[in-house]
Amino acid sequence: MDPVSSTRTWHAGVAASEAAVAGATAGYAPRSVRQPATVGDRLTPVGVEHRVKDGVRPRSEALEIYRVDPSAQVIRTFEAIDARLDLLRFAKHNSAELEFLTPYHLVILLPDGISRGGEWSDGRRTRKLPSIPPNTIMFNPAREYLRIRRSLSQSCCRVMLLTIHPSRMCQTNDTDADLEKMRFQQQIGLDDQGVCQALVAIQQEIETPGINSTLYLEALLILLVTRLMRHASSFATLRQPIYAKGGLQNWRLKRALELLESDLAKPPSLAEVAEPLGLRPASFCRAFKQSMGVSPHHYLLAHRVNSAKEMMRDQTRSLTNISLDCGFSGSSHFSVAFKRIVGVSPREYRRSL
């Protein structure tokens, strides 16, 4: 079955009832990671399509939404028993919107973050986020509504969508756990190191599969599900939200990102970014990390690497020229930084394209 048909079969199975869902997913066996070609409409709405106005809570159990902006490029897919994963890429200078209301739990990882931020809505309220740090996690339980809108950005970004059948959350050998009482809550910015590590490991394995890839991904899914049961359900202890106070004001953060991204070949110094904001370099560093989750240096490094990945799609360009255009001192510096962030060398990454 081709990737397009596979995706539509998976999401078409959510259109009837829980019985139909169980029947649609019962036949899924673990498969290898796939590398589908770019298909613009591959994840456009399947089944019932409705738009939900803010302040209006969807009530109909028959209503199902799985809407991904057609500008998304599908990088990788992976199917397992009662789970499916899609790694997408959105180009720079594009706004994008995603909307979900399905019988499945949905876990979203934003490996690159969204430098210009965006907004999200649960159907009752809409919240704007001036910035979304790298590796931000969103968890949307089954039958909960979620809409995400990405602001225009100068950088491309990847989005990993993982759909999990609720039955997978009921698999445990803990006889003391009363799973019938377990409830999940929508969380934007799920702050758990174990969940983050599992998702990042899944993303890296999807992008660059290694030996025993399918078994490794299945093990990571088991780990992820367990962490979600512990930290995203009614069994979880109260935790502080990821978007804590003390960071940069919105206008300062927006200006800082513009300055950092303005010239890859000649990035500004900390003093050159902090001065227009009326801050000292040390104060700017602390506030930036509070807002973005990473230091200005690490943010700029990740931005350079992501820009390099975009340039590497042009097979006529040499890696040396790309490294210089992205502000690296040379091929060696570029290779070390790239492998530290991506997990493979630039040459290996280019061969996988």
Secondary structure as UniProt FT lines:
FT   HELIX           3..12
FT   TURN            13..14
FT   HELIX           18..25
FT   TURN            26..27
FT   TURN            40..43
FT   TURN            54..55
FT   TURN            61..62
FT   STRAND          65..68
FT   TURN            70..71
FT   STRAND          73..80
FT   TURN            81..82
FT   STRAND          83..90
FT   TURN            92..93
FT   STRAND          96..101
FT   STRAND          105..110
FT   TURN            111..112
FT   TURN            115..116
FT   STRAND          118..121
FT   STRAND          126..129
FT   TURN            134..135
FT   STRAND          136..140
FT   TURN            142..143
FT   STRAND          146..150
FT   STRAND          157..164
FT   HELIX           166..170
FT   TURN            175..176
FT   HELIX           179..181
FT   STRAND          187..188
FT   HELIX           193..207
FT   TURN            211..212
FT   HELIX           213..231
FT   TURN            234..235
FT   HELIX           250..261
FT   HELIX           270..274
FT   HELIX           275..277
FT   HELIX           281..292
FT   HELIX           296..311
FT   TURN            312..313
FT   TURN            315..316
FT   HELIX           319..325
FT   TURN            326..327
FT   HELIX           331..342
FT   HELIX           346..352
//
